[in-house]
Amino acid sequence: MDERVYSLLKWTAVILTTAWVGWSAYDSFLTDVQPGTPAYLAANNLFEDGAYQRALDSYQQALHEDPEHIHALRGKARSLLKLKRYQESLHIFNEAISKEPDFAGTYANRGILYDWMGQHQAALLDYERALQGDDTLGEGPNWFSRFFRLQAEKPPTIVERARYLREQLAKPKSEQQLRRPDDDEKQRPYKI
């Protein structure tokens, strides 16, 4: 191997290793970690793996350590949604909205909850409110997120669902088809 190439590779490895060790030390010892954050991060991983009951337990642990951990509160609501414990989920989403009323992601998730509960008018209102607060929510997960979720197909977005509900609610009640089980099951709560 050419001496210059070897030297370049060696110093690149040294610099990257030093940067990694430095960042690890900084992140582990010098930053203040909010109480409940380790349990919250573990819960997020469990949620992504589809272990919703275990995720719920970890979100509750995070909230036990810090009752004001808003991210854990929203995670708890999402877990309850996936566990089909709809009334409990609604209560927690409402609590999260009362604590942070301008956070659009919670409205998007509560809209999904209302949709799954069959309260389509309320779902549409929440979808529209979420999109007014943050129009990027309508884009859905990017390719990178879908890659890590092993999700080749892009799931329905709240923009698509809101458009569909608007069209259906404009029809006479006898002609409305508000549920599309195949598409509805693909809709994912937003983790923000």
Secondary structure as a PSIPRED ss2 file (coil, helix, strand):
# PSIPRED VFORMAT (PSIPRED V4.0)

   1 M C   1.000  0.000  0.000
   2 D C   1.000  0.000  0.000
   3 E H   0.000  1.000  0.000
   4 R H   0.000  1.000  0.000
   5 V H   0.000  1.000  0.000
   6 Y H   0.000  1.000  0.000
   7 S H   0.000  1.000  0.000
   8 L H   0.000  1.000  0.000
   9 L H   0.000  1.000  0.000
  10 K H   0.000  1.000  0.000
  11 W H   0.000  1.000  0.000
  12 T H   0.000  1.000  0.000
  13 A H   0.000  1.000  0.000
  14 V H   0.000  1.000  0.000
  15 I H   0.000  1.000  0.000
  16 L H   0.000  1.000  0.000
  17 T H   0.000  1.000  0.000
  18 T H   0.000  1.000  0.000
  19 A H   0.000  1.000  0.000
  20 W H   0.000  1.000  0.000
  21 V H   0.000  1.000  0.000
  22 G H   0.000  1.000  0.000
  23 W H   0.000  1.000  0.000
  24 S H   0.000  1.000  0.000
  25 A H   0.000  1.000  0.000
  26 Y H   0.000  1.000  0.000
  27 D H   0.000  1.000  0.000
  28 S H   0.000  1.000  0.000
  29 F H   0.000  1.000  0.000
  30 L H   0.000  1.000  0.000
  31 T C   1.000  0.000  0.000
  32 D C   1.000  0.000  0.000
  33 V C   1.000  0.000  0.000
  34 Q C   1.000  0.000  0.000
  35 P C   1.000  0.000  0.000
  36 G C   1.000  0.000  0.000
  37 T H   0.000  1.000  0.000
  38 P H   0.000  1.000  0.000
  39 A H   0.000  1.000  0.000
  40 Y H   0.000  1.000  0.000
  41 L H   0.000  1.000  0.000
  42 A H   0.000  1.000  0.000
  43 A H   0.000  1.000  0.000
  44 N H   0.000  1.000  0.000
  45 N H   0.000  1.000  0.000
  46 L H   0.000  1.000  0.000
  47 F H   0.000  1.000  0.000
  48 E H   0.000  1.000  0.000
  49 D C   1.000  0.000  0.000
  50 G C   1.000  0.000  0.000
  51 A C   1.000  0.000  0.000
  52 Y H   0.000  1.000  0.000
  53 Q H   0.000  1.000  0.000
  54 R H   0.000  1.000  0.000
  55 A H   0.000  1.000  0.000
  56 L H   0.000  1.000  0.000
  57 D H   0.000  1.000  0.000
  58 S H   0.000  1.000  0.000
  59 Y H   0.000  1.000  0.000
  60 Q H   0.000  1.000  0.000
  61 Q H   0.000  1.000  0.000
  62 A H   0.000  1.000  0.000
  63 L H   0.000  1.000  0.000
  64 H H   0.000  1.000  0.000
  65 E H   0.000  1.000  0.000
  66 D C   1.000  0.000  0.000
  67 P C   1.000  0.000  0.000
  68 E C   1.000  0.000  0.000
  69 H C   1.000  0.000  0.000
  70 I H   0.000  1.000  0.000
  71 H H   0.000  1.000  0.000
  72 A H   0.000  1.000  0.000
  73 L H   0.000  1.000  0.000
  74 R H   0.000  1.000  0.000
  75 G H   0.000  1.000  0.000
  76 K H   0.000  1.000  0.000
  77 A H   0.000  1.000  0.000
  78 R H   0.000  1.000  0.000
  79 S H   0.000  1.000  0.000
  80 L H   0.000  1.000  0.000
  81 L H   0.000  1.000  0.000
  82 K H   0.000  1.000  0.000
  83 L C   1.000  0.000  0.000
  84 K C   1.000  0.000  0.000
  85 R C   1.000  0.000  0.000
  86 Y H   0.000  1.000  0.000
  87 Q H   0.000  1.000  0.000
  88 E H   0.000  1.000  0.000
  89 S H   0.000  1.000  0.000
  90 L H   0.000  1.000  0.000
  91 H H   0.000  1.000  0.000
  92 I H   0.000  1.000  0.000
  93 F H   0.000  1.000  0.000
  94 N H   0.000  1.000  0.000
  95 E H   0.000  1.000  0.000
  96 A H   0.000  1.000  0.000
  97 I H   0.000  1.000  0.000
  98 S H   0.000  1.000  0.000
  99 K H   0.000  1.000  0.000
 100 E C   1.000  0.000  0.000
 101 P C   1.000  0.000  0.000
 102 D C   1.000  0.000  0.000
 103 F C   1.000  0.000  0.000
 104 A H   0.000  1.000  0.000
 105 G H   0.000  1.000  0.000
 106 T H   0.000  1.000  0.000
 107 Y H   0.000  1.000  0.000
 108 A H   0.000  1.000  0.000
 109 N H   0.000  1.000  0.000
 110 R H   0.000  1.000  0.000
 111 G H   0.000  1.000  0.000
 112 I H   0.000  1.000  0.000
 113 L H   0.000  1.000  0.000
 114 Y H   0.000  1.000  0.000
 115 D H   0.000  1.000  0.000
 116 W H   0.000  1.000  0.000
 117 M H   0.000  1.000  0.000
 118 G C   1.000  0.000  0.000
 119 Q C   1.000  0.000  0.000
 120 H H   0.000  1.000  0.000
 121 Q H   0.000  1.000  0.000
 122 A H   0.000  1.000  0.000
 123 A H   0.000  1.000  0.000
 124 L H   0.000  1.000  0.000
 125 L H   0.000  1.000  0.000
 126 D H   0.000  1.000  0.000
 127 Y H   0.000  1.000  0.000
 128 E H   0.000  1.000  0.000
 129 R H   0.000  1.000  0.000
 130 A H   0.000  1.000  0.000
 131 L H   0.000  1.000  0.000
 132 Q H   0.000  1.000  0.000
 133 G H   0.000  1.000  0.000
 134 D C   1.000  0.000  0.000
 135 D H   0.000  1.000  0.000
 136 T H   0.000  1.000  0.000
 137 L H   0.000  1.000  0.000
 138 G H   0.000  1.000  0.000
 139 E H   0.000  1.000  0.000
 140 G C   1.000  0.000  0.000
 141 P C   1.000  0.000  0.000
 142 N C   1.000  0.000  0.000
 143 W H   0.000  1.000  0.000
 144 F H   0.000  1.000  0.000
 145 S H   0.000  1.000  0.000
 146 R H   0.000  1.000  0.000
 147 F H   0.000  1.000  0.000
 148 F H   0.000  1.000  0.000
 149 R C   1.000  0.000  0.000
 150 L C   1.000  0.000  0.000
 151 Q C   1.000  0.000  0.000
 152 A C   1.000  0.000  0.000
 153 E C   1.000  0.000  0.000
 154 K C   1.000  0.000  0.000
 155 P C   1.000  0.000  0.000
 156 P C   1.000  0.000  0.000
 157 T C   1.000  0.000  0.000
 158 I H   0.000  1.000  0.000
 159 V H   0.000  1.000  0.000
 160 E H   0.000  1.000  0.000
 161 R H   0.000  1.000  0.000
 162 A H   0.000  1.000  0.000
 163 R H   0.000  1.000  0.000
 164 Y H   0.000  1.000  0.000
 165 L H   0.000  1.000  0.000
 166 R H   0.000  1.000  0.000
 167 E H   0.000  1.000  0.000
 168 Q H   0.000  1.000  0.000
 169 L H   0.000  1.000  0.000
 170 A H   0.000  1.000  0.000
 171 K C   1.000  0.000  0.000
 172 P C   1.000  0.000  0.000
 173 K H   0.000  1.000  0.000
 174 S H   0.000  1.000  0.000
 175 E H   0.000  1.000  0.000
 176 Q C   1.000  0.000  0.000
 177 Q C   1.000  0.000  0.000
 178 L C   1.000  0.000  0.000
 179 R C   1.000  0.000  0.000
 180 R C   1.000  0.000  0.000
 181 P H   0.000  1.000  0.000
 182 D H   0.000  1.000  0.000
 183 D H   0.000  1.000  0.000
 184 D H   0.000  1.000  0.000
 185 E H   0.000  1.000  0.000
 186 K H   0.000  1.000  0.000
 187 Q C   1.000  0.000  0.000
 188 R C   1.000  0.000  0.000
 189 P C   1.000  0.000  0.000
 190 Y C   1.000  0.000  0.000
 191 K C   1.000  0.000  0.000
 192 I C   1.000  0.000  0.000
